Amino acid sequence: MAKNTVKTSANVADTVRPAVPGAPHWKTLRAIAGRITTPLLPDDYLKLANPLWSARELRGRVVEVRRETPDSATLVIKPGWGFTFDYEPGQYVGIGLLMDGRWRWRSYSLTSAPVPGRGKRTISITVKAMPEGFLSTHLVDGVTPGTIVRLAAPQGNFVMPDPAPAQVLFLTAGSGITPVISMLRTLARHGQITDIVHVHSAPTESDVLFAAELAELQRAHPSYRLIVRTTRTQGRLDLLRLADVVPDWRDRQVWACGPEGMLGDAERIWTAAGVGERLHLERFAVTRAAPHGTGGKITFERSGKTVQADAATSLMEAGEEVGIRMPFGCRMGICQSCVVGLVEGHVRDLRTGVEHEPGTRVQTCVSAASGDCVVDV
């Protein structure tokens, strides 16, 4: 079976942040400091000294915004306390940005290569502005160096083993190249550029992210072969004809990231060829089933708040509209971080259409009201 991981593209706001990794003595110090500094919390004083100092959440400061193409930019971020730099190339990180008084969240692939220990203490993400992407457009055109962001710890299973396989095929399109550039940078740093074929699609040559770096990589490493397809002049890549450019594609370990249509085709073709286990997919959005019903009134039992939501709005999104703080991870139904109890009523899985009954535990990020319901939040 193909491996699938997902990153969010849904609208999000304020939420409970993951605990900061660190030694247990922080809790003791916080308790002592809390008594001394009442009514302010220790974090309030930490923020006065340095906005990146926090014992409650991960933060970072944007130190550079570098234009990549006309509609994309790389943000270099210096994380504060608690961030771990031993992430795996191909993983993604959550970014929270304060806009109009609300923290809005997205997850983006890390384009930097991990440097554990006392190496370079920055990370980078590369963002493509999408017409419907409120936050992505702001990250590309509105964020300036010095901006403080919230961070969620790196996660994701779209990663490459160490050492790298002897034969690799990268299939990328558009911004789907972002997790792969982290892999390539890491492989180059470790001297592990093996037999790699990289097929990348973009509308035009000027739309190719990291074009100069990829060209230099091919020049410096003859075992790395880059094939760029410009779709406006050459049309989309037909994976049924992949053998024309990569005759041995069945023998290679494959990492593919791009539009859902391309990934769906790859999944079918690799499975039909009996080599589905060699295909690793990264999806940037969840495929949702057509909404059923008319939604309903959602009651958040612990908070005492209610909200009316339609059949296409997730419990998480509906709750955030009325200020409900809920935990999350991927926001795409993969990581199980958002699971809560369904107390009354029914909810429907937005991906499959399956309806869940009272007494079950449901994922708030991919479940919507199917009539009035009560959830344990």
C-alpha positions in Angstrom: 0.0 0.0 0.0 1.1 3.5 -0.6 2.0 5.7 2.3 -0.1 8.8 2.6 0.5 11.9 4.8 -1.5 15.1 4.7 -1.0 18.7 5.5 -3.7 21.1 6.2 -5.0 23.8 3.9 -8.2 24.5 5.8 -9.0 27.9 7.5 -7.9 27.7 11.1 -7.6 30.0 14.1 -6.5 29.9 17.7 -5.9 26.5 19.2 -4.2 24.6 22.0 -0.5 24.3 21.2 1.6 21.2 21.7 3.6 20.9 24.9 7.1 22.2 24.6 9.6 19.4 24.9 12.0 19.9 27.8 13.1 18.8 31.2 10.4 18.4 33.9 12.1 21.0 36.2 10.5 23.7 34.0 7.1 22.9 35.7 8.7 23.4 39.2 10.3 26.7 38.2 7.1 27.9 36.6 5.2 27.2 39.9 7.7 29.1 42.0 7.9 32.0 39.5 4.1 32.0 39.4 3.8 32.7 43.1 6.4 35.5 42.9 5.0 37.2 39.8 1.3 37.0 40.4 -0.9 38.4 38.9 1.3 38.1 35.7 2.3 34.6 34.6 6.0 33.9 34.1 5.5 33.8 30.3 4.3 37.5 30.5 7.7 38.5 31.9 9.6 36.2 29.5 7.9 37.8 26.6 8.9 41.2 27.9 12.6 40.1 27.8 12.4 38.2 24.5 9.3 37.3 22.5 10.8 33.9 21.6 11.1 32.9 25.3 8.1 30.8 26.3 7.6 27.8 28.5 4.1 27.2 27.2 4.4 27.2 23.4 6.8 27.2 20.5 7.6 30.5 18.9 9.8 31.8 16.1 10.9 35.0 14.5 10.9 35.6 10.8 14.5 36.7 10.0 14.3 36.7 6.2 11.7 36.7 3.4 13.2 35.7 0.1 11.2 35.8 -3.2 11.5 32.5 -5.2 9.0 33.1 -8.0 6.5 35.9 -8.7 3.9 34.2 -6.4 6.1 32.4 -3.9 8.6 33.2 -1.2 10.8 31.4 1.3 10.5 32.4 5.0 13.6 31.8 7.1 12.5 31.5 10.8 14.6 31.4 14.0 12.7 29.2 16.5 12.8 30.0 20.2 13.0 27.7 23.2 11.9 24.1 22.9 12.2 23.6 19.1 13.9 20.5 18.1 16.2 20.6 15.0 16.4 16.8 14.5 13.3 16.7 12.3 13.4 14.5 9.2 13.6 15.9 5.7 10.1 15.8 4.2 8.3 16.7 7.4 6.1 19.7 7.9 5.7 22.3 10.6 2.6 24.3 11.8 2.8 28.1 11.5 0.5 30.4 13.4 0.3 34.1 12.5 -1.7 36.8 14.3 -4.1 38.5 11.9 -6.9 40.7 12.8 -6.7 39.7 16.4 -6.9 35.9 15.7 -4.1 33.3 15.4 -4.5 31.7 12.0 -2.8 28.4 11.3 -1.4 26.4 8.3 1.1 23.6 8.0 3.9 23.9 5.4 6.7 21.6 4.4 10.1 22.4 5.9 12.4 23.3 3.0 15.5 23.5 5.2 17.7 20.5 5.8 17.8 19.4 9.5 21.0 20.2 11.4 20.9 18.5 14.8 23.2 19.8 17.5 24.8 23.3 17.4 24.5 23.9 13.7 22.5 26.6 12.0 19.5 27.4 14.3 17.0 28.4 11.6 14.3 26.6 9.6 12.7 27.6 6.4 9.3 27.1 4.6 8.5 28.0 1.1 5.0 29.3 0.5 3.1 29.7 -2.8 0.3 32.3 -2.7 -3.0 30.7 -3.6 -5.9 32.8 -4.9 -8.2 31.3 -2.2 -5.4 31.2 0.4 -5.9 34.1 2.8 -2.9 33.2 4.9 -0.6 32.0 2.1 -1.0 35.3 0.3 -0.2 37.2 3.4 2.9 35.1 4.1 4.2 35.7 0.6 3.4 39.4 0.3 2.7 40.8 3.8 5.1 39.3 6.3 8.3 41.2 7.1 11.4 40.2 9.0 10.9 40.5 12.7 7.4 39.0 12.7 6.8 36.7 15.6 5.0 33.4 14.7 3.8 30.4 16.7 5.1 27.0 15.7 3.9 23.5 16.0 6.5 20.7 16.3 7.5 19.1 13.0 5.7 15.9 12.1 4.8 13.8 9.1 5.6 10.4 7.6 6.6 11.6 4.1 10.3 11.0 4.8 13.3 9.2 3.3 15.3 6.5 5.1 18.9 7.0 6.0 20.8 5.8 4.1 18.9 6.7 1.0 17.7 3.9 -1.4 20.0 3.1 -4.3 17.4 4.1 -6.9 15.0 7.0 -6.3 12.3 8.7 -8.3 10.9 12.1 -7.3 7.6 13.0 -8.9 6.7 16.6 -8.1 4.5 19.4 -9.4 4.1 23.0 -8.4 4.7 23.6 -4.7 4.8 19.8 -4.3 8.6 20.2 -4.7 8.9 21.8 -1.2 9.3 18.6 0.9 11.5 17.1 -1.8 14.0 20.0 -1.8 14.6 19.3 1.9 15.4 15.7 1.0 17.7 16.8 -1.8 19.5 19.3 0.4 20.0 16.7 3.1 21.2 14.0 0.7 23.7 16.5 -0.9 25.0 17.5 2.6 25.5 13.8 3.6 27.0 12.8 0.2 24.1 10.5 -0.5 23.1 11.6 -4.0 22.5 8.1 -5.4 20.8 7.2 -8.7 18.0 9.9 -8.6 15.6 10.8 -11.3 13.5 13.9 -10.6 10.5 14.6 -12.8 9.0 18.1 -12.0 6.0 19.9 -13.6 5.3 23.6 -13.5 3.3 25.9 -15.8 6.4 27.7 -17.1 10.1 27.7 -16.5 9.7 30.9 -14.4 7.3 29.0 -12.1 9.9 26.3 -11.2 10.8 26.7 -7.5 14.5 26.4 -6.7 15.3 26.3 -10.4 18.9 27.6 -10.1 19.6 25.2 -7.2 18.2 22.2 -9.0 20.3 23.0 -12.1 23.5 23.3 -10.0 22.6 20.1 -8.2 22.4 18.3 -11.6 25.7 19.9 -12.7 27.5 18.8 -9.5 26.0 15.4 -9.3 25.8 13.4 -12.6 23.7 10.7 -10.8 20.9 13.3 -10.3 18.8 13.7 -13.4 16.3 16.5 -13.5 13.4 16.4 -16.1 11.3 19.6 -16.1 7.9 19.6 -17.8 6.3 23.0 -18.6 2.6 22.2 -18.7 1.4 25.3 -20.6 3.5 24.3 -23.6 3.9 20.5 -23.1 0.7 19.6 -21.3 0.4 17.6 -18.1 2.6 14.6 -17.5 0.8 11.4 -18.5 1.9 8.8 -16.0 0.8 6.0 -18.3 3.7 7.1 -20.5 6.2 7.5 -17.7 8.3 4.7 -19.1 9.2 7.1 -22.0 11.3 9.2 -19.7 12.0 6.8 -16.8 12.1 3.3 -18.2 12.9 1.6 -14.9 10.3 3.5 -12.8 9.0 0.1 -11.4 12.4 -0.6 -9.8 12.7 2.8 -7.9 11.5 4.0 -4.5 9.2 6.9 -5.4 8.3 10.0 -3.5 5.4 11.9 -5.1 3.9 15.3 -4.1 1.6 17.5 -6.1 -2.0 18.0 -7.2 -4.5 15.4 -6.2 -5.1 14.3 -9.8 -1.5 13.4 -10.2 -1.3 11.5 -6.9 -4.5 9.6 -7.6 -3.2 8.5 -11.0 0.1 7.4 -9.4 -1.7 5.4 -6.8 -3.7 3.5 -9.4 -0.8 2.9 -11.7 1.6 1.7 -9.1 -1.0 -0.5 -7.5 -1.9 -2.0 -10.9 1.8 -2.7 -11.6 2.1 -4.5 -8.3 4.6 -2.1 -6.8 2.4 0.1 -4.7 4.6 -0.4 -1.6 7.3 1.6 -3.4 5.1 4.6 -3.7 5.2 7.3 -1.0 2.6 10.1 -1.3 2.2 13.5 0.3 -1.2 15.2 0.0 -1.6 18.9 0.8 -5.4 18.7 1.1 -8.0 16.1 2.1 -10.5 14.8 -0.4 -14.0 15.3 1.0 -17.2 13.6 0.2 -20.1 15.6 -1.0 -21.9 17.0 2.1 -25.1 15.4 3.2 -28.0 16.9 5.1 -28.3 20.4 6.4 -25.9 20.4 9.4 -27.2 21.3 12.8 -26.7 23.0 16.1 -23.4 22.0 17.8 -23.2 22.2 21.5 -19.7 22.2 23.2 -20.7 20.6 26.5 -17.7 21.7 28.7 -17.6 25.3 27.4 -21.4 25.7 27.3 -21.2 27.3 23.9 -23.4 26.5 20.9 -23.1 27.3 17.2 -25.1 26.5 14.1 -23.1 25.0 11.3 -23.8 23.6 7.8 -23.0 20.1 6.7 -19.7 21.1 5.1 -18.2 22.8 8.2 -16.1 20.7 10.5 -16.7 20.6 14.3 -13.3 22.2 14.8 -13.9 25.0 12.4 -17.3 25.7 13.9 -15.9 25.7 17.4 -13.1 28.1 16.5 -15.7 30.5 15.2 -17.1 30.9 18.7 -13.7 30.8 20.4 -13.5 27.2 21.4 -9.9 26.1 21.9 -9.3 22.6 20.7 -6.1 20.6 20.2 -5.0 19.7 16.7 -2.2 18.1 14.7 -2.5 17.7 11.0 -6.2 19.0 10.7 -6.7 16.4 8.0 -7.8 13.3 9.9 -4.5 11.5 10.0 -2.8 12.1 13.4 -5.7 11.6 15.8 -4.8 14.6 17.9 -8.3 16.1 17.7 -10.3 13.1 18.8 -13.2 13.9 21.3 -16.3 12.1 22.6 -19.6 12.5 20.9 -22.2 12.8 23.7 -25.4 13.2 21.8 -26.6 13.3 18.2 -24.8 12.3 15.1 -21.8 13.6 13.1 -20.7 12.6 9.6 -17.1 12.0 8.4 -16.4 14.6 5.7 -14.1 12.2 3.8 -16.2 9.1 3.7 -19.7 10.1 4.5 -19.9 7.6 7.4 -22.2 8.7 10.2 -21.0 8.3 13.8 -23.4 7.7 16.8 -23.4 8.9 20.4 -20.8 7.3 22.6 -18.2 7.1 19.9 -15.0 9.2 19.6 -14.8 11.4 16.6 -12.2 13.5 14.9 -13.3 17.1 15.1 -11.2 18.2 12.1 -13.0 15.9 9.6 -16.4 15.5 11.2 -19.5 17.7 10.7 -22.9 17.9 12.3 -25.6 15.6 11.0 -28.4 17.2 12.9 -28.1 18.7 16.4 -25.2 17.2 18.4 -23.3 17.6 21.6 -19.5 17.0 21.8 -17.3 16.7 24.9 -15.3 19.9 24.5 
